[in-house]
């Protein structure tokens, strides 16, 4: 029984260290897909802008936009949203894309590749058929950390191993206690 408690304490400490190291070295990811939005208003629209990953890196980037009317707080459900993305200190390179409306009303998204790091400007054109507005957001794009995915995978594997060993030990000790009774 003492050995079981020591094992559980030991495995728990390792688990806490791994989880702490993981959250201190990587960006927090939301399991439910939550995006942190920055909001700006350009009458008649209130626009929320967010990216996945939250701190944009070169490579694949998902942009999400939330479009509501300022007066009613209702989402814009009919219309078009497009954007142009342009990196700093580069002449002639820009991305223009139409955004796709998601299942959730008033939410739009688009995926695209960002080729280089630096300050990027995202100019969104929002057109509900009656009114057309342009609103601009900026994001600093950096290089992705090369070992982040590997470290995350290792931490997840270690967590699963520790959890399974702990469960195995608990089940084994319960069956030993049942047999000895």
Residue, then its C-alpha position, 0 to 999 in steps of 0.5 A: x500500500x505504501x509503494x502504491x502511494x509512492x508510485x501515485x505521488x511520483x507519477x503525479x509529480x512527473x505529470x505536473x512537471x510535464x504539463x507545466x513545461x508544456x504550458x510554459x513553452x507553447x501557446x495555449x490551445x483551446x480544445x473547443x476551437x475558441x478564438x480570441x477576437x480583437x474587435x473594431x467598429x466601422x458603422x454599421x458593423x462590429x467586426x471581430x478578428x482572430x487567427x489560428x494559431x493565436x499568434x500567427x506564424x508562417x505557413x498555414x493560417x486560419x483567419x476568422x471574422x465575426x460580423x455583427x451590426x452595431x445597433x442590433x448586435x445581430x450577426x450579418x447573415x447575408x452578404x460577402x466578406x473578402x480580404x486582402x492580406x499584404x506583408x510589410x516591406x514587400x512590393x506586389x505580394x498580396x493575397x486576395x480571398x473570399x471568406x466562407x460563412x461558417x455554420x454559426x451565423x455571422x462567422x466567416x473564415x478562410x485558410x491560406x499560406x503566409x510565406x514570410x514573417x513580419x507585420x501583415x495587414x488584413x483589409x476586410x471588405x464587408x458587404x451586406x448588399x446595402x452597405x459596404x465597409x472596409x476595416x483593417x487589422x494587423x498581425x505580427x507573423x513570426x516563424x513557427x518554433x521548430x520543436x513545438x509539435x515534437x515536444x507536444x507529442x512527447x508530452x502527450x505520449x508521456x501523459x498517456x503512459x503515466x495515466x495508464x500505469x497509474x490506472x493499471x497499478x490501482x486496478x492491480x492493488x484493488x484486485x489484490x485487496x479483494x483476493x486477500x479479503 
